[in-house]
Amino acid sequence: MKPTSRLIPPAAAKRLIAICTCEDFLERARPHFTPVDRWKSCSDADLWRAVVSQVCVVGSSARWEQLADSGDLALISIEALSPLSAEQRGSAIHGVLRKHGIRYVTDEPRSCKKTQALVANFEFVQHCGGAQSYLGRLAALPDDAARVKRIRRDFEYIAHKGARDFLITFDLGRSLIAFDVRVLNVLEAAGVKAPADVQSNNESYEQLQSALLERVCGPAKITGAQFDRILYRNYAGLCAAMGIHQDE
């Protein structure tokens, strides 16, 4: 049996292909497919927001959605943070994250890993030459795997899933899938045998991603990024149809 067949048995592949070719699911997901070459029209503010998002969603995307809808992102925008010292930036960022209950944000700014990661990431964004220059350098890399590696090197607290989601956001990772808990829940319910360490082990992550591209995305005539958005944006309906308990 091929390795991809062990990870994704025929019945699981069939079920996922059916989901990805269902017109109702596609209709709901299409507005969230990333426009082609979106990175070419992105601003510095778009880049910074994407970085903040990927750090904030670790542990819970619901709290990030609350923050994003609140208007409080203006308090930690590039314009708001630029005149401040590193310590002042940490206090401002920490206050906003704490206000919205972002997961894993501890009591003190100096000891909070998410806060300090965003302080360091802001420094990087300030000195990367601007969004167009930085995203252009990512686009020039040879493949999606190289882009994932570069994101993980450049930004703190953005790992396997976050790097892929970041790249999908800018249409710089069409072969990528962001394995957050929602996507993994659907895969498990469909019968996919995901490695236990898929979210922490790069080799396991790549194996499952490659298997899905071969056995599901190819036959369904979609990209990995589109597969990701179909499952994520139809999560509530898929939970009801597949008997998945919703944690968020």
NUFIVEX-224285 format. One line per field, with one value per atom (N, C-alpha, C): chain; residue in one letter; x, y, z. Coordinates in steps of 0.02 Angstrom, whole numbers. Last residue first. Example, Ala and Ser with C-alpha at 12.3 -4.5 7.8 and 13.67 -1.06 7.14 Angstrom:
! residues 2
ch	[A_A_A_A_A_A];
aa	[S_S_S_A_A_A];
u	[642_684_645_660_615_660];
v	[-112_-53_2_-284_-225_-165];
w	[354_357_394_390_390_390];
//
This chain:
! residues 248
ch	[A_A_A_A_A_A_A_A_A_A_A_A_A_A_A_A_A_A_A_A_A_A_A_A_A_A_A_A_A_A_A_A_A_A_A_A_A_A_A_A_A_A_A_A_A_A_A_A_A_A_A_A_A_A_A_A_A_A_A_A_A_A_A_A_A_A_A_A_A_A_A_A_A_A_A_A_A_A_A_A_A_A_A_A_A_A_A_A_A_A_A_A_A_A_A_A_A_A_A_A_A_A_A_A_A_A_A_A_A_A_A_A_A_A_A_A_A_A_A_A_A_A_A_A_A_A_A_A_A_A_A_A_A_A_A_A_A_A_A_A_A_A_A_A_A_A_A_A_A_A_A_A_A_A_A_A_A_A_A_A_A_A_A_A_A_A_A_A_A_A_A_A_A_A_A_A_A_A_A_A_A_A_A_A_A_A_A_A_A_A_A_A_A_A_A_A_A_A_A_A_A_A_A_A_A_A_A_A_A_A_A_A_A_A_A_A_A_A_A_A_A_A_A_A_A_A_A_A_A_A_A_A_A_A_A_A_A_A_A_A_A_A_A_A_A_A_A_A_A_A_A_A_A_A_A_A_A_A_A_A_A_A_A_A_A_A_A_A_A_A_A_A_A_A_A_A_A_A_A_A_A_A_A_A_A_A_A_A_A_A_A_A_A_A_A_A_A_A_A_A_A_A_A_A_A_A_A_A_A_A_A_A_A_A_A_A_A_A_A_A_A_A_A_A_A_A_A_A_A_A_A_A_A_A_A_A_A_A_A_A_A_A_A_A_A_A_A_A_A_A_A_A_A_A_A_A_A_A_A_A_A_A_A_A_A_A_A_A_A_A_A_A_A_A_A_A_A_A_A_A_A_A_A_A_A_A_A_A_A_A_A_A_A_A_A_A_A_A_A_A_A_A_A_A_A_A_A_A_A_A_A_A_A_A_A_A_A_A_A_A_A_A_A_A_A_A_A_A_A_A_A_A_A_A_A_A_A_A_A_A_A_A_A_A_A_A_A_A_A_A_A_A_A_A_A_A_A_A_A_A_A_A_A_A_A_A_A_A_A_A_A_A_A_A_A_A_A_A_A_A_A_A_A_A_A_A_A_A_A_A_A_A_A_A_A_A_A_A_A_A_A_A_A_A_A_A_A_A_A_A_A_A_A_A_A_A_A_A_A_A_A_A_A_A_A_A_A_A_A_A_A_A_A_A_A_A_A_A_A_A_A_A_A_A_A_A_A_A_A_A_A_A_A_A_A_A_A_A_A_A_A_A_A_A_A_A_A_A_A_A_A_A_A_A_A_A_A_A_A_A_A_A_A_A_A_A_A_A_A_A_A_A_A_A_A_A_A_A_A_A_A_A_A_A_A_A_A_A_A_A_A_A_A_A_A_A_A_A_A_A_A_A_A_A_A_A_A_A_A_A_A_A_A_A_A_A_A_A_A_A_A_A_A_A_A_A_A_A_A_A_A_A_A_A_A_A_A_A_A_A_A_A_A_A_A_A_A_A_A_A_A_A_A_A_A_A_A_A_A_A_A_A_A_A_A_A_A_A_A_A_A_A_A_A_A_A_A_A_A_A_A_A_A_A_A_A_A_A_A_A_A_A_A_A_A_A_A_A_A_A_A_A_A_A_A_A_A_A_A_A_A_A_A_A_A_A_A_A_A_A_A_A_A_A];
aa	[E_E_E_D_D_D_Q_Q_Q_H_H_H_I_I_I_G_G_G_M_M_M_A_A_A_A_A_A_C_C_C_L_L_L_G_G_G_A_A_A_Y_Y_Y_N_N_N_R_R_R_Y_Y_Y_L_L_L_I_I_I_R_R_R_D_D_D_F_F_F_Q_Q_Q_A_A_A_G_G_G_T_T_T_I_I_I_K_K_K_A_A_A_P_P_P_G_G_G_C_C_C_V_V_V_R_R_R_E_E_E_L_L_L_L_L_L_A_A_A_S_S_S_Q_Q_Q_L_L_L_Q_Q_Q_E_E_E_Y_Y_Y_S_S_S_E_E_E_N_N_N_N_N_N_S_S_S_Q_Q_Q_V_V_V_D_D_D_A_A_A_P_P_P_A_A_A_K_K_K_V_V_V_G_G_G_A_A_A_A_A_A_E_E_E_L_L_L_V_V_V_N_N_N_L_L_L_V_V_V_R_R_R_V_V_V_D_D_D_F_F_F_A_A_A_I_I_I_L_L_L_S_S_S_R_R_R_G_G_G_L_L_L_D_D_D_F_F_F_T_T_T_I_I_I_L_L_L_F_F_F_D_D_D_R_R_R_A_A_A_G_G_G_K_K_K_H_H_H_A_A_A_I_I_I_Y_Y_Y_E_E_E_F_F_F_D_D_D_R_R_R_R_R_R_I_I_I_R_R_R_K_K_K_V_V_V_R_R_R_A_A_A_A_A_A_D_D_D_D_D_D_P_P_P_L_L_L_A_A_A_A_A_A_L_L_L_R_R_R_G_G_G_L_L_L_Y_Y_Y_S_S_S_Q_Q_Q_A_A_A_G_G_G_G_G_G_C_C_C_H_H_H_Q_Q_Q_V_V_V_F_F_F_E_E_E_F_F_F_N_N_N_A_A_A_V_V_V_L_L_L_A_A_A_Q_Q_Q_T_T_T_K_K_K_K_K_K_C_C_C_S_S_S_R_R_R_P_P_P_E_E_E_D_D_D_T_T_T_V_V_V_Y_Y_Y_R_R_R_I_I_I_G_G_G_H_H_H_K_K_K_R_R_R_L_L_L_V_V_V_G_G_G_H_H_H_I_I_I_A_A_A_S_S_S_G_G_G_R_R_R_Q_Q_Q_E_E_E_A_A_A_S_S_S_L_L_L_P_P_P_S_S_S_L_L_L_A_A_A_E_E_E_I_I_I_S_S_S_I_I_I_L_L_L_A_A_A_L_L_L_D_D_D_G_G_G_S_S_S_D_D_D_A_A_A_L_L_L_Q_Q_Q_E_E_E_W_W_W_R_R_R_A_A_A_S_S_S_S_S_S_G_G_G_V_V_V_V_V_V_C_C_C_V_V_V_Q_Q_Q_S_S_S_V_V_V_V_V_V_A_A_A_R_R_R_W_W_W_L_L_L_D_D_D_A_A_A_D_D_D_S_S_S_C_C_C_S_S_S_K_K_K_W_W_W_R_R_R_D_D_D_V_V_V_P_P_P_T_T_T_F_F_F_H_H_H_P_P_P_R_R_R_A_A_A_R_R_R_E_E_E_L_L_L_F_F_F_D_D_D_E_E_E_C_C_C_T_T_T_C_C_C_I_I_I_A_A_A_I_I_I_L_L_L_R_R_R_K_K_K_A_A_A_A_A_A_A_A_A_P_P_P_P_P_P_I_I_I_L_L_L_R_R_R_S_S_S_T_T_T_P_P_P_K_K_K_M_M_M];
u	[-758_-758_-825_-781_-749_-753_-906_-873_-846_-897_-912_-873_-961_-903_-925_-1049_-1051_-990_-1058_-1010_-1007_-1149_-1157_-1115_-1103_-1171_-1179_-975_-984_-1052_-1008_-974_-979_-1063_-1104_-1074_-949_-1011_-1055_-853_-843_-908_-832_-893_-893_-711_-769_-835_-623_-627_-692_-641_-654_-664_-609_-673_-690_-479_-534_-602_-406_-404_-465_-432_-454_-458_-361_-434_-465_-230_-257_-333_-217_-215_-245_-338_-271_-275_-437_-429_-358_-487_-466_-466_-508_-561_-547_-388_-451_-507_-301_-293_-358_-351_-352_-345_-338_-401_-401_-215_-273_-340_-116_-118_-186_-144_-137_-145_-139_-203_-201_-3_-54_-120_56_69_16_10_-7_1_70_-3_-24_207_179_104_221_230_201_199_156_160_305_236_188_409_406_336_383_380_374_283_338_333_169_234_294_55_60_129_72_69_77_88_130_127_4_-11_28_-45_6_-9_-212_-160_-110_-300_-257_-198_-466_-395_-355_-603_-566_-493_-678_-682_-645_-639_-707_-716_-509_-518_-588_-540_-501_-511_-607_-643_-606_-502_-563_-603_-412_-394_-455_-484_-468_-452_-485_-547_-536_-352_-392_-456_-257_-280_-327_-155_-188_-205_-164_-152_-191_-79_-139_-122_-14_-10_-79_-2_1_-3_-1_-60_-61_60_66_7_34_104_114_-82_-75_-2_-88_-60_-53_-140_-173_-151_-45_-109_-144_51_65_3_-18_8_18_-34_-93_-74_100_61_0_135_173_133_44_40_76_86_20_17_225_205_138_233_263_232_270_234_267_350_285_241_437_432_359_494_446_443_594_588_545_581_644_635_454_470_536_469_423_440_559_579_535_485_547_567_385_368_429_464_429_409_504_555_524_380_416_470_345_308_344_500_437_405_605_591_525_563_591_567_490_548_581_399_375_431_483_453_431_510_565_540_381_413_472_365_324_352_461_468_428_414_482_487_285_296_365_308_271_285_475_406_374_597_595_526_602_604_602_588_653_659_461_485_548_458_416_440_545_562_523_473_539_560_365_355_422_426_400_387_454_509_486_322_370_428_273_247_291_348_354_329_301_370_383_168_182_253_190_156_170_257_291_257_275_224_256_360_365_315_327_396_404_188_211_281_109_159_185_14_-1_46_3_13_7_-86_-59_-57_-149_-78_-46_-273_-247_-171_-343_-304_-269_-437_-429_-392_-444_-485_-474_-355_-424_-470_-234_-266_-340_-208_-216_-252_-198_-249_-262_-87_-152_-209_16_-7_-77_34_13_-17_77_18_-10_191_135_71_272_252_192_290_254_229_368_301_259_483_446_375_523_507_465_440_498_476_337_349_415_300_335_358_239_303_337_111_169_235_19_16_80_54_56_58_31_99_105_-82_-65_6_-140_-75_-58_-258_-215_-145_-325_-298_-249_-379_-317_-284_-503_-444_-377_-612_-582_-519_-667_-679_-657_-637_-701_-712_-518_-518_-582_-560_-515_-519_-638_-667_-625_-541_-598_-633_-460_-434_-491_-548_-527_-498_-558_-618_-599_-442_-455_-514_-328_-400_-408_-196_-235_-309_-150_-123_-161_-196_-241_-214_-91_-150_-190_-1_20_-41_-80_-51_-25_-115_-165_-135_7_-29_-80_32_78_42_-75_-68_-21_-48_-109_-104_71_72_10_20_72_73_-70_-94_-44_18_-33_-61_89_125_75_-23_11_51_-39_-42_2_-40_-78_-81_30_54_17_-35_23_44_-126_-149_-91_-121_-67_-89_-294_-229_-181_-376_-369_-298_-415_-371_-367_-582_-523_-480_-697_-638_-576_-799_-782_-719_-800_-769_-754_-872_-800_-771_-1004_-989_-915_-989_-1019_-1003_-938_-897_-924_-1049_-988_-943_-1137_-1155_-1093_-1069_-1080_-1099_-941_-1010_-1022_-811_-845_-919_-769_-736_-767_-847_-854_-828_-795_-866_-879_-665_-677_-749_-692_-665_-673_-738_-781_-756_-628_-692_-737_-534_-522_-587_-595_-585_-573_-591_-656_-651_-449_-494_-561_-355_-386_-435_-225_-292_-321_-114_-137_-209_-106_-110_-136_-94_-155_-162_31_-26_-91_112_108_48_29_67_60_42_0_44];
v	[1274_1348_1372_1139_1165_1241_1038_1102_1128_871_917_981_803_831_878_737_722_745_777_723_705_880_824_763_971_944_881_997_968_936_1055_990_957_1175_1128_1058_1231_1220_1168_1239_1197_1182_1299_1259_1217_1360_1403_1365_1249_1298_1338_1180_1147_1198_1282_1246_1214_1320_1367_1333_1202_1229_1274_1197_1143_1167_1312_1310_1255_1269_1329_1330_1162_1150_1208_1184_1191_1172_1064_1124_1126_944_1001_1067_828_878_941_759_735_786_851_836_813_843_906_896_701_738_800_643_599_636_747_694_660_829_859_806_735_768_800_702_650_681_824_794_741_837_887_858_726_731_781_759_696_700_882_879_815_841_891_886_754_728_776_848_791_762_938_961_904_920_888_905_976_996_969_928_1000_1023_789_825_901_685_744_791_584_617_682_589_575_614_547_597_577_461_439_487_505_516_496_501_438_444_611_582_515_648_623_589_694_635_605_807_752_688_885_861_802_909_875_846_980_913_874_1099_1059_987_1139_1129_1084_1156_1104_1089_1179_1199_1146_1161_1111_1138_1235_1254_1207_1189_1178_1194_1241_1234_1224_1275_1203_1189_1414_1379_1304_1532_1463_1421_1663_1644_1571_1735_1696_1681_1783_1828_1794_1678_1743_1789_1579_1572_1639_1627_1627_1619_1609_1674_1677_1471_1514_1585_1432_1414_1458_1482_1503_1489_1414_1486_1511_1278_1298_1372_1294_1256_1280_1457_1392_1360_1600_1577_1513_1649_1622_1604_1767_1728_1707_1764_1785_1738_1709_1781_1803_1570_1600_1674_1551_1525_1553_1606_1638_1615_1513_1583_1618_1396_1398_1469_1436_1416_1422_1453_1511_1496_1325_1374_1435_1270_1245_1294_1336_1350_1326_1387_1349_1365_1484_1432_1394_1660_1597_1539_1768_1749_1685_1790_1765_1740_1846_1781_1750_1968_1922_1851_2021_2008_1960_2042_1990_1973_2147_2083_2028_2249_2222_2153_2268_2249_2219_2306_2246_2223_2361_2372_2308_2328_2362_2376_2279_2229_2261_2352_2354_2305_2332_2401_2404_2195_2226_2297_2180_2152_2186_2245_2270_2244_2160_2229_2259_2047_2044_2114_2089_2072_2072_2108_2163_2150_1978_2032_2094_1912_1892_1947_1974_1986_1964_1923_1995_2009_1785_1814_1888_1775_1755_1784_1881_1852_1838_1950_1877_1842_2083_2062_1986_2095_2101_2072_1979_2032_2035_1873_1935_1993_1799_1799_1869_1725_1790_1795_1610_1606_1674_1687_1629_1633_1844_1804_1748_1929_1860_1815_2061_2016_1942_2118_2142_2092_2059_2040_2060_2126_2054_2030_2259_2241_2165_2251_2275_2255_2208_2164_2185_2321_2257_2212_2414_2427_2362_2353_2369_2379_2344_2284_2297_2479_2437_2374_2514_2543_2503_2441_2427_2454_2502_2431_2413_2663_2621_2548_2731_2706_2668_2767_2818_2791_2643_2668_2719_2612_2583_2615_2680_2688_2665_2639_2710_2721_2502_2527_2600_2473_2480_2504_2456_2424_2422_2521_2538_2507_2462_2529_2549_2350_2342_2409_2381_2392_2379_2347_2412_2425_2219_2268_2339_2116_2150_2210_2068_2097_2137_2014_2072_2106_1907_1958_2022_1834_1862_1916_1796_1841_1873_1710_1771_1821_1606_1645_1711_1535_1585_1630_1482_1497_1551_1436_1418_1430_1567_1506_1492_1689_1632_1568_1785_1784_1720_1760_1752_1744_1787_1721_1708_1925_1872_1803_1990_1992_1935_1964_1940_1937_2030_1957_1928_2161_2129_2053_2183_2183_2149_2178_2132_2127_2285_2217_2165_2392_2377_2306_2392_2376_2357_2316_2372_2347_2224_2229_2286_2188_2248_2259_2071_2129_2193_1972_2004_2068_1915_1966_2005_1826_1876_1932_1799_1784_1843_1803_1826_1812_1661_1719_1739_1626_1605_1667_1674_1675_1645_1654_1724_1730_1507_1547_1619_1446_1456_1504_1435_1468_1486_1364_1431_1470_1242_1285_1357_1191_1206_1253_1179_1220_1239_1091_1160_1205_984_1000_1074_954_965_979_931_984_998_820_884_941_724_741_809_716_740_761_659_727_757_532_576_648_479_487_537_474_516_531_379_447_495_266_292_364_247_264_294_331_272_292_417_435_374_350_411_428_244_231_292_308_269_251_364_409_372_248_288_334_111_173_211_-60_0_63];
w	[981_980_952_974_1035_1039_916_906_972_870_925_915_723_756_811_633_704_743_503_519_593_495_449_470_590_595_553_540_607_614_418_418_486_462_425_424_525_563_528_417_476_514_299_305_369_307_300_303_314_368_365_193_257_312_101_96_163_137_147_143_101_169_182_-36_7_79_-75_-82_-39_-48_-14_-18_-137_-66_-27_-271_-241_-167_-363_-322_-296_-420_-462_-422_-356_-350_-390_-384_-412_-409_-307_-378_-410_-174_-212_-287_-143_-137_-183_-165_-164_-161_-170_-220_-223_-62_-128_-182_41_25_-44_39_27_8_72_6_-11_205_154_84_265_262_208_246_222_214_312_240_210_445_414_338_466_469_434_455_410_408_561_492_442_697_662_587_751_779_741_693_702_727_689_627_636_779_787_726_738_802_810_566_617_681_517_524_577_428_483_490_390_377_439_407_407_391_429_362_357_555_547_479_525_567_558_447_418_459_542_482_452_632_655_596_552_576_601_537_478_499_671_635_574_710_743_703_557_623_649_442_484_553_294_364_409_149_189_262_-11_61_93_-141_-127_-52_-142_-168_-153_-74_-54_-76_-88_-96_-77_-63_-125_-141_65_13_-55_138_142_85_124_88_85_214_143_101_337_317_242_336_334_312_347_288_281_472_413_349_557_548_486_550_526_511_598_539_510_673_659_597_747_688_665_847_866_806_744_805_817_575_625_685_492_500_559_492_512_530_445_511_537_318_366_436_261_269_321_256_295_310_166_235_280_52_82_154_25_41_73_-7_51_73_-125_-65_-2_-211_-203_-136_-231_-281_-273_-208_-184_-228_-247_-289_-266_-147_-212_-255_-50_-39_-105_-112_-100_-86_-110_-174_-167_25_-7_-76_40_76_42_-46_-53_-20_3_-66_-77_140_121_50_183_162_137_232_168_142_357_303_234_474_440_382_525_516_472_539_487_473_649_584_528_749_731_663_755_733_711_807_738_711_937_892_819_981_984_936_964_922_924_1062_992_946_1177_1157_1085_1176_1175_1149_1185_1127_1120_1308_1246_1185_1440_1395_1327_1519_1522_1476_1496_1486_1485_1530_1460_1449_1639_1631_1559_1630_1666_1650_1462_1534_1564_1340_1358_1434_1296_1315_1328_1194_1228_1239_1227_1180_1219_1289_1312_1263_1260_1220_1236_1350_1348_1312_1313_1376_1376_1192_1193_1256_1238_1190_1191_1326_1349_1303_1241_1295_1319_1161_1131_1185_1258_1216_1188_1311_1355_1315_1196_1232_1276_1169_1121_1155_1279_1272_1222_1248_1310_1306_1129_1130_1191_1115_1129_1129_981_1048_1054_853_894_962_802_777_822_848_881_862_767_840_874_639_655_731_647_633_654_786_715_708_907_896_821_900_956_950_797_785_840_851_814_799_904_946_911_831_817_857_841_894_877_757_746_793_807_740_727_931_928_861_884_928_925_816_779_818_925_873_834_990_1024_974_895_913_946_882_831_850_998_989_936_984_1042_1036_887_918_983_845_837_868_865_908_904_762_831_877_651_658_729_671_668_683_660_723_726_523_574_642_463_453_505_501_524_518_428_501_530_295_318_394_296_282_307_317_367_358_199_261_316_77_110_170_-76_-3_24_-207_-189_-113_-219_-258_-240_-151_-119_-154_-236_-189_-158_-344_-334_-286_-346_-377_-367_-186_-256_-282_-90_-98_-171_-52_-89_-101_1_44_11_-88_-71_-29_-89_-143_-125_15_22_-29_-24_39_45_-142_-144_-81_-96_-138_-139_-28_9_-31_-137_-79_-39_-223_-244_-185_-183_-168_-181_-192_-256_-246_-64_-102_-170_-25_10_-34_-113_-116_-82_-66_-134_-142_59_55_-14_22_60_56_-46_-81_-44_57_-1_-38_139_163_105_57_79_104_39_-17_4_172_140_86_197_172_136_246_278_260_158_229_266_37_49_123_46_44_57_40_102_103_-43_-45_20_0_0_0];
//
